[in-house]
Amino acid sequence: MRKGIVLSYNHVVKYGFIKDLNGQKIRFYNEGDLIIFIVGDLVQFAIGVIKNRACAVNVIVACRSRNKVKRDN
């Protein structure tokens, strides 16, 4: 499993971006209603293909963010 930090997440469309530990930005879709991601959350995920694009799949929260995280785009 890879690790990264949630850069952005839109809870309405259940779509966001993760920045992995290599600095790569990866999109993800939240298929379930049980988890709401917060910017700054440390997550674990695998890489899969959705709509012919690489995406993070099986995303789970490893550590919940408590403070605002400064992110470099």
N, C-alpha and C positions, 0 to 999 in steps of 0.2 A: 504494500500500500504506500502511496505517496502522501506527503503532507504539504499543507499550504495554509494561507490566510485568506479569509473572505474579503475581497476588495469592495464588492458591491452586491446587493441583493434586492430585487424587487419582489415583495411578497404578493403582489397582485397577480403577476404573470409567472411567479415562481421560477425566476431566472436570475442568474448572477455570474460573477467572475471570481476566480480564485487565483492568487499568485502563489505558485509553488516555490519550494526552497531553491530551485534553480533560477528563479526570476521569470519563469514563463507564465503568461496569463492564459487561463483555461476557463472556458465557459462551463456552466453546469445548470441543470434543470432539477428542481425539487419535485419528484413525483408524488411524495407523500404529504399529508397534512399535519403530521405529528411534529415535525421539526421546522422551526422558523429560525433562519440563519441571521446572525448579526454581524455587521462589518467588524472585522478584527478577530472573529472566531478562528481558532486553529482547528483545521479539519483534516481528516484522512479520506483518501479516495483512490479509485482505480481509474484508468483511462479506457474509454470505450468510444464507439462511433455512433453518433446520432445525426440523422439527416446528412450523411456523408461528411461529417466534421468530427474531429477529435473533441471529446467532452469528458469532463469528470463524471464518473458514475459511482453509485454506492457511497455517496458522500455522508460522512458521519462527523459529528462534533467531537473533537478530542479534548478541547479546552475552551470553555465559554469566555468571551471577552467581557471584562468588567469596566474597562476604561476605553475612552476613545483612542484609537490607534492612528498615528500619523502614517500615511501611506505615500509612497513615492511612485508616481505613474511613469 
